[in-house]
Amino acid sequence: MQRLYDFIRRHPTGVDSFWAVCLLGFSGLSMVALAGSTAERIAAVPIAIGLCTVVALRRRTPEKMLLLAIAMGVAQLVFEVKPGVADFALLVIVFTVAALGERWASRLALVCSLSAAGLSQLRWPQDVPRGSWLQQVFVCVVMTVPFVLAWVLGDSMRTRRAYLSQLEERAARLEREREAQSKVAVAAERARIARELHDVVAHNVSVMVVQADGAAYVMDAAPDQARQALETISSTGRQALAEMRRLLGVLRTGDVKESGEYVPQPDVEQIEDLIEQVRRTGLAVDFKIEGTPRPLPSGVELTAYRIVQEALTNTRKHGGPDAGASVRLVYFDDGLGLLVEDDGRGAAHELYEDGGADGAGHGMIGMRERVGMVGGTLDAGPRPGGGFRISALLPLKPAH
């Protein structure tokens, strides 16, 4: 049975042609029994063929078949061919045009449906039972009802088809938007992980390299300093591994207990530990806190920590051997201010903006992205007297 349904859906014109042939056969039988004149019988043949053609091609060209049906109806009025079995095609084409045809054709079919019964009564008054004009109106209404019902049914199918089409289009659009949002979310997550990895690798590896160079330099002259440098390398490496393990853990979908073993995100309180670690590498850092410390949003605290970390890493890399730095942490009523300055060679700005250092300037780009994510502002550039300055303002609530 399913194969039959599939065949019918794939060959609509063939199915319509089959019913047209059946209608033509019944029309031939009715014409044999027709008690009209010879001229009426001769005229009835092409009219019947035309109406059956309307049934056969109704879904392929509904507008043209409607015009052909109207022409056959006019021919019936002109040649006095009384309505017969073939006129069933008029009902079929009215339904088809209302469901599939253009709007102008649908309106034209409705007008013809409302006027067909009245024209038939005017042309063949002897076929209408004699009586009052109310009876004649009643007969006209009864003959019009099937045509109107056919039009209403076809228009309802058109409306339902349009509604389903809108639902499908909306579902497809929502699916495309969902895919686009997923891609944006994945890209944002990748960028976040890339920034975190950059901060972890750039800072900790820089510390390890500096300490390793210092240990090699004083290995023979000061074994205790070399041992201290190796301990710093060891602790820094462990810290780097812990942070990388946390970052890679967000890519997993394993047990929640396992993810709970990862270290928490750095916050403002750990900035002092970070500066102590930097001081042990030989970089003089002046650190001050102004205002009253208070809890901040986690995003603001992580951004502040990463900005200080990146700025001090830049100073170690590009400030020169005698460079010094200062870090100011200022608590405002509506935000947190950061000021990181160094008195180095002042070449870091060009290197970072042009991509000559640290791989295409990812450090400065990462800073700006982090500050933008929390709705803050960042100002970075060379100092007038030499060195480099990074100033950031991080609001407690992002501006909308």
N, C-alpha and C positions, 0 to 999 in steps of 0.2 A: 504493500500500500504506500509506503514511503517513497519507493521508486516512482510510483505513478504521480504522487504529488510533486516530486522533483521534476519529472518530465513536463508536467503542466506548467510549472513555474518557468522552465527553460524555454518552452515553446508556446507563448500566449497566443500568437497569431494563428498557429496551427489549430489550437483548441477553438478559437473564435471561428475559424474557417469551417470546422466540423459542425458547429452549431448553425452557421450560416447555410450550409448545405441542407441540414435538417429543416430549417425554416423555409428554405426554397421548396423542399419537397412537400411540406404541409401547404404552402401557398399554391403549388400546382394542383393539389387535390381540391382545394377550395375553389380554384378557378374553373375546374371541370364542372363543379356543381353550381357555378355562377349563373344566375338567370337573367343576366343583362344582355345588352346588344352586342353584336359582333365587334363594333368599334371599341366598346368598353373592355371586352376581353382582350383585344389586341393591345390596347394601351396598358392593361394591367400587367402584361408580361415584363416589359422593361422597367416598370415601376417596382415590381417585386424583385427583379434582379438587382436594381439599384439599392433597395432597402437591405437585401441580403448582403450586398457588398459593404454596406455601412456596418453591419454586424461583424463581418470578417476582418475589417481593417480599423476597427474602432479604437484599439489601443495603440496602433502604430501612428495614425494621424487623426486624432480625435476632432480637431478643429475642422479639417477638410471634410471628414465624414459627417459632421453636423451640418455643414453647408449642403452636402449632397442629400442628406435626409430632408432638409427644408425644401430643396428643389423637388424631391419626389413628392412631398406633401402638396406643394403648389401644383404639380402636374396632376395629382389626384383631383384637386379642386377644378382645374381647367378642363380635364377630360372626363369628369364625372365618374371617376373610379371610386366606388364606395370603399370605406375602410375594411380591411380584411386581416388575415393572419399575418401578413408581412409587416403590417403596421406595428407589430410588437417591437420592431427594430427602433421605433421612435422612443419607446421607453428606455431601451438599452443605451442608445446614444445620449439621451438626456442624463442618465446616471453616469456614463463614462466621462462626458465633458465636465460635469460637476466635480468629479473626483480627480481627473487627470488633466483636463484642458486648461487653456489660459482663462484669465478672469473674464475677458470680454466674451469669450465663447460660452462660459458658464452663465453669464447674465443673459446672453441671447437665448440660450436653451430654456432658461426660466421664463422669459417673455413668451417664447413659442409654446411652452407648456400651458401657460395661463390662457392663451388665445386659441389653442387648437380646438378645444371642445366647442367654443362659441362659433368658430368658422364652420365647423362640421354641421352644426345645427342650422346655420344660415344657408349652407349649400344644399342640405338634404332635409328640409323641414318635414317632409312626409314621413321620415323615419322617427320623428319625435312624437310621442303620444299627445293627442289633442287635449287641451285643458287650459287652465289659467296660466298666467305668466309666472306665477310662483312655482308651478310644477316644472315649467321649462327651465327656470333658474336652478331648481333642485337637480334636474337631470344634467345640466351643464356642470354644476359643482361636482356631482358624482363622477362624471367623466374626466374632470380635471384633477381630482384627488390622486389617482395613480401616478400621473406625471409629476405632480408636486412632491409626492413622497419619494419618487425616484431621484429627483433633484436634491431633496433634503438629505437623503441617505448618501448620495455621492459627495455632497459638500461636507457632510460629517466625516466621511472617510478622508477627504482632503485635509480637513482640520486636524484629525488624529495623526495623519501621516506627517504633517508639518510639525506637530508637537513632538512626535517621536524623533523626528530629524533634529529638532532643537535640543532635545535631551541628549542625543548621541553626540551632537557637536559640542555641547557643554561638557559632557563627560570626557570627550577627547581633549578639549581645551584645558580642563582641570588636570588631566593626566599629563599634558605637556607642561603645565605650570608646576605640577608636583615634581616632575623630572628636572625641570630647570632649578627649582628650589633645592632639590637634592644635590645637584651639581654645584650650586653656589655654596651649600653647606659643606660639601666635601672639600671644595677649593679653600674655603675659609679655615676649615680644620687643618688642612695641609699647610696653609700659610702660618697658622698658629704654632703647629708643631715645628715647622722650619725655623720660626723665630726663636722658639725655646731651645731647639738644638743648637742654633747659632750662638745664643747667649751662653749655654753650657760649655760648648766646645771652645769658643773664642776666649772666654774668661779662664776656665780651668786649665786648658792646655797652655795658654800664655803663662800662667803662674808656674806650671810644671817646667816649661822650657827655661824660664828665668832662673828658677831654683836649680835646675840641672846644670845650667851654665855656671852658676855661682858655686855649686858643689864641686864641679870639675876644676874650677879656678883655685879653690882653697883646699883641695883634697890633701895636699902634702903639708901646707903651711898651717892650716887650722882644721884638724880632723873633727873637732867638736862642731864647728860651723857647718862642715860638710855633712855631718850626721844629722844636724838640725834641718838642713835643706832637704835631705832625703826623706826625713819624716814629714816635712811639709808636702813633698811630692806625693808621698803615700796617702796622706789624708786628703789632699786635693783630688787625687785619682779616685779614691773611694767616693768622695762627694759627687764627682762627675758621673761615676757609674750609677750611683743611686738616683741622680736626677734623670739620667738617660733611661734607666729602668722605669721610672715613673712615666716618662713621656711615651716610651714604647708600649707601656701598659694600656694607654688609652686606645691603642689599636687592637687590643685583644677583646674577646667576648667571653672570657673564662669566668671562673668563680669570683664572686664578689669579695670573698675573704682574701683571695690572692691580691686583688687590686687594693685592698685596704692596707697591705704591707708597704705600699709605696710611700715615700716621704711626702709631706705636705708641700704646697706651693710656698715659695719664699714670701715674707711680708716685710713691713717697715722695720720691725724690731730686729730683723736679721741683717739690716744694713750695717749696723755697727760691727757685727762679726765679719761681714764682708770687708769692711775697711781695715780691720785688724789683720785679716789674711793678706790684703794688699800691702800693708805696711811691712809685713814680714818678708815680702819680696824686695824691699829696699826703696819703695816709693813713699815719700813723705806725704801724708794726707792729713789735712786739718778738717775735723768734722764738728759741726755745731747743729744743735736743734733749737729752734725758736718757736715760741708759742707753747700751748698746752697739748701734749700728746693725747690722743683719744682714738678709739677704734674707727677704722675706715673700711669702706667696701673692699672686698678681696681683690677685685679687679684693679682698683687704685693702688693698693699696697703692692701687688705683683708688678704693676707698671713702674712704680717708683723704684722698686728694687732692681728691676732690669735696666732702667735708665742709668742708675748709679753704676751698676756692674759694667755696662757697655762703655760708659764714659771713662771709667778708670782703666778698663782694658785698652781703650784707644790711647790713653795717656802713656801707659807702659810701652805700647807698640811704637808710637810715633812722636812722643814728647822728648825723647833724648835721655841720656844717662842722668842728668842733673835736674830733671823736671820734678816739680812738686804740684800738688793738687789740693783743692779745698772743696768740701761738700757742705751745703747748707740745706737743712730741712726745715721748712717753715709751715706751721699749722695756722691756717686762716679759719674764719668762721664758716666759710662755704667751700673750702678746698684745701689742697696741699700744694705747696710750692717747693720746687727743687732748683738748686743752682750748683752746677759742677763746673769748676774752672781749673785750668792748669797753666803753668808758665813755661811750657815746652817750646818746641820749635815752631808750632803754629801751622804745620803742614797737614794736619789730619783732615781739615775741612775739604781741601781740594782732593785729597786722596779718597775720602769717602764719597763725595758727591760725584766724582768722575769714575769711580769704580776701580781705582788703582790699588786699593787696599781692601783686604778682607773679602775678596770675591764680589765684585760688582756692587760695592757699596751697600751690602745687605745690612750692616750695622745701623747706619743712619736711617735707612728705609724702615727697618724693624722698629726703631724708636718712634718714628712718625706714625706708623700704623698702630702701635700700642697706645700712644697718646690719643690718636683719633678714635680708637675704639671706646675710650672712657669719656669722650667729649671734651678733652683738654686741648691745650695749645703748647707748641714746642718752638723754641727759638734757638738755633745752633749756628755758630760761626766763629771766626777768628776774633780774638780780643785786640783792641787797639794797641796795647803795649806788647803784644806777643802772646802766644799761647792760644787756647781754645776755650770757648764757653758754651755750656748747654744749660738753657733755662726752660723749665716746664711748669705749667700750672694745671693741676688735676682737680677738677670739681668733684664735690661729693655726689652730685646728681647730674647726669648728662643733660645738656641742653637739648630741647626738642625743637 
